[in-house]
Amino acid sequence: MARFTDKRVIITGAAGGIGQTLVDLFCREGARVIASDRQETALNQLIQIWHQKGYEVMPYAGDLAQKDYCESLVSSAVQQLGGLDILINNAGIIPRGTILETTDEMWFSAMNINLNAVFFLCRAAIPHIQQAGKGAIVNISSVWGTQPGPAHVAYCTSKGALACLTQNLGRDHAGDQIRVNAVCPNEVNTPMIRSGFERRGLDPDAAIEQLNQSVPIGRIAEPEDITDVIAFLASDDARYICGETIAVTGAKPVCG
Ligand SMILES: NC(=O)c1ccc[n+]([C@@H]2O[C@H](COP(=O)([O-])OP(=O)(O)OC[C@H]3O[C@@H](n4cnc5c(N)ncnc54)[C@H](O)[C@@H]3O)[C@@H](O)[C@H]2O)c1
């Protein structure tokens, strides 16, 4: 059954591992989507594939570190779609290092993209979702935000603050029938994690095979394991869930 027929949706990070899968899922279920990413060429190539599948999806490329882009993403979506029902804040970056290894640039990038962009997008989007009468926002935090893992101080801090922002908005806007929730994955098999292995000179497939053994359910997550939970939270099936941070981990605790 199509859960998102004619829903007007913004998805950020749409050219990434989880983002591509999200666009596919929401469009398959009838949504009309504005796909945002800073990788303009990759986004335009994906748009062609999505249009061949008959999806109603339009690109809006830009850099979420820029407040102007965040605000224009919402206004442009509202103009093109005729309103807004759902916002999925999926884009993110993962600067790695202890505080002693974290430069100003790494710290401010993590805060700007993982946290401040979500603030700007939610602040711009909520009045439009209020106007729609009800809707949902789903933020992609991380279990590394709620229980920090080792040597990722900027990433964990930004994702922890994002979890807290989610709880705040969930409380403040439940009365508007806007449900704000976050998904907190552990490791997911996407370019984000694979590029980290490559940078360390490791073969990503072999490294993921080894990582799989650390997960009680037997493997790290594939994007679909996460996007199914995001879609559930955005759908009416989750109509009474507000301000929650949902861990999706295959029972793997944060360790190290
Ligand atoms: N992969 C994991 O193990 C994992 C675990 C927990 C949480 N997450 C979170 O899931 C979300 C999606 O991650 P993913 O694994 O698909 O990563 P990914 O790197 O495959 O995709 C992230 C996307 O965000 C886009 N992006 C980054 N910075 C941007 C900016 N300044 N402006 C616009 N777009 C920008 C990138 O271009 C990319 O397409 C992120 O928020 C990430 O922190 C991922």
The ligand as a Tripos MOL2 file, in Angstrom:
@<TRIPOS>MOLECULE
LIG
   44    48     1     0     0
SMALL
NO_CHARGES

@<TRIPOS>ATOM
      1 N1         26.7930    5.1360    7.3150 N.am      1 LIG1
      2 C1         26.7560    4.9930    8.6420 C.2       1 LIG1
      3 O1         27.4260    4.1010    9.2020 O.2       1 LIG1
      4 C2         25.9080    5.9060    9.4820 C.ar      1 LIG1
      5 C3         25.7060    5.5930   10.8320 C.ar      1 LIG1
      6 C4         24.9300    6.4310   11.6250 C.ar      1 LIG1
      7 C5         24.3630    7.5630   11.0830 C.ar      1 LIG1
      8 N2         24.5730    7.8550    9.7570 N.ar      1 LIG1
      9 C6         23.9770    9.0860    9.2370 C.3       1 LIG1
     10 O2         23.1540    8.7980    8.1330 O.3       1 LIG1
     11 C7         23.1010    9.9330    7.2710 C.3       1 LIG1
     12 C8         23.3450    9.5000    5.8310 C.3       1 LIG1
     13 O3         24.6520    8.9730    5.7650 O.3       1 LIG1
     14 P1         25.1880    7.9840    4.6290 P.3       1 LIG1
     15 O4         25.7840    6.8330    5.3420 O.co2     1 LIG1
     16 O5         24.1680    7.7670    3.5850 O.co2     1 LIG1
     17 O6         26.4000    8.8670    4.0970 O.3       1 LIG1
     18 P2         26.8350    9.2880    2.6240 P.3       1 LIG1
     19 O7         28.1700    9.9290    2.8000 O.co2     1 LIG1
     20 O8         26.6860    8.1470    1.6910 O.co2     1 LIG1
     21 O9         25.7290   10.3960    2.2480 O.3       1 LIG1
     22 C9         25.6950   11.6770    2.8300 C.3       1 LIG1
     23 C10        25.2140   12.6430    1.7670 C.3       1 LIG1
     24 O10        25.1330   13.9560    2.3660 O.3       1 LIG1
     25 C11        25.6190   14.8800    1.4140 C.3       1 LIG1
     26 N3         26.1710   16.0580    2.0860 N.ar      1 LIG1
     27 C12        27.2150   16.0850    2.9490 C.ar      1 LIG1
     28 N4         27.5110   17.3390    3.2730 N.ar      1 LIG1
     29 C13        26.6410   18.1480    2.6080 C.ar      1 LIG1
     30 C14        26.4540   19.5530    2.5110 C.ar      1 LIG1
     31 N5         27.2660   20.4080    3.1430 N.pl3     1 LIG1
     32 N6         25.4620   20.0160    1.7580 N.ar      1 LIG1
     33 C15        24.6390   19.1760    1.0760 C.ar      1 LIG1
     34 N7         24.7770   17.8420    1.0930 N.ar      1 LIG1
     35 C16        25.7680   17.3290    1.8550 C.ar      1 LIG1
     36 C17        26.7270   14.1400    0.6900 C.3       1 LIG1
     37 O11        27.0310   14.7430   -0.5700 O.3       1 LIG1
     38 C18        26.1770   12.7410    0.5840 C.3       1 LIG1
     39 O12        25.5110   12.5200   -0.6390 O.3       1 LIG1
     40 C19        24.1480   10.9240    7.8030 C.3       1 LIG1
     41 O13        23.5330   11.9400    8.5490 O.3       1 LIG1
     42 C20        25.0120   10.0500    8.6920 C.3       1 LIG1
     43 O14        25.6680   10.7770    9.7150 O.3       1 LIG1
     44 C21        25.3140    7.0500    8.9390 C.ar      1 LIG1
@<TRIPOS>BOND
     1     1     2 1
     2     2     3 2
     3     2     4 1
     4     4     5 ar
     5     4    44 ar
     6     5     6 ar
     7     6     7 ar
     8     7     8 ar
     9     8     9 1
    10     8    44 ar
    11     9    10 1
    12     9    42 1
    13    10    11 1
    14    11    12 1
    15    11    40 1
    16    12    13 1
    17    13    14 1
    18    14    15 2
    19    14    16 1
    20    14    17 1
    21    17    18 1
    22    18    19 2
    23    18    20 1
    24    18    21 1
    25    21    22 1
    26    22    23 1
    27    23    24 1
    28    23    38 1
    29    24    25 1
    30    25    26 1
    31    25    36 1
    32    26    27 ar
    33    26    35 ar
    34    27    28 ar
    35    28    29 ar
    36    29    30 ar
    37    29    35 ar
    38    30    31 1
    39    30    32 ar
    40    32    33 ar
    41    33    34 ar
    42    34    35 ar
    43    36    37 1
    44    36    38 1
    45    38    39 1
    46    40    41 1
    47    40    42 1
    48    42    43 1
@<TRIPOS>SUBSTRUCTURE
     1 LIG1         1 GROUP 0 **** ****
